[in-house]
Each structure stands twice: as structure tokens, then as C-alpha cells.
């Protein structure tokens, strides 16, 4: 019951994070101080991605990269922030799921360990009982060797039998 609700909650969280990211992107473009700080972030991201693309395609990397204009930089930074927000929410959900799964596996492992311990204890008890039965069998064999075959089947005291056999009736 808990597992499906947890999965549903994770799905809802991911779904809700997308409109929140969009709203965050819109608000980032409106605040002047934040806008100036994200322009620098967008320019750095633009330089990094352009250099990576040039290396992948085998183009010269020592050529100067033209900076984005202000509106494109704000748009790119807003996109980057919204994507980072969605990916961070997904990452947090993934970590949470992994931890939950790890706890579940630890509980299962503990249950297996306890079951193994119970079986080991039962095995030790059976071994002790077997040893005890072997000891008793050995004692019976010793008595049988001492008294002969009739002594094995006669578990009563030998005096009442002698009294019965010596009485001439």
C-alpha cells in the first residue's frame, strides 16, 4: 500500500516541478539584480557549450566566441535554471527512492540473518540431542554386553525375577 502511494507522490512532485521551473524562469527575467547575475552565468554556459561543440566537430577552439545579446542570455539562463530545477527535483526523488530501497533491502537482509541464526541454533540443538541419543545407545549396548541378550529386553530390576524363579511352587 505504501509503495504505490510513494511512487505516485514522486510522480506528482516531478510533474509539479515543471510549472514551478517555468515560473522561476519568468521571475528570473523580471528582477534586475538577478537578471544581471544570470547574464554572466548564461555567457559562461554559452562559451562552455560552444567550445565542447567545436571540439566534438573538430573545429578550431582558439577562435573568439561572440557573446550572446542580453535577451538571448536571459532566455538561455532562464532555460538553464528551469532545467537545473527539474533535474535537481528528479535527482532528489532518485536519491530518496534509492535510500528507501536500501532500507528495505537492509530489513530483508536482517530477516534472512535472523532466520539463518534460528536454523543454526536448531541445528546445534539437534546435534546435541543426537549426541545424547548416541550416548544413551552406547550405555544400552554396554549393558547388553554385560547381561547378554536377556538383559537387553529386561528393563526391570533383577531381584524380583530372582525371587520368582527361586520359589518352588
Secondary structure as GFF3:
##gff-version 3
##sequence-region A 1 169
A	DSSP	alpha_helix	2	30	.	.	.	ID=ss1
A	DSSP	alpha_helix	32	57	.	.	.	ID=ss2
A	DSSP	alpha_helix	70	147	.	.	.	ID=ss3
A	DSSP	alpha_helix	149	153	.	.	.	ID=ss4
A	DSSP	alpha_helix	158	166	.	.	.	ID=ss5
###
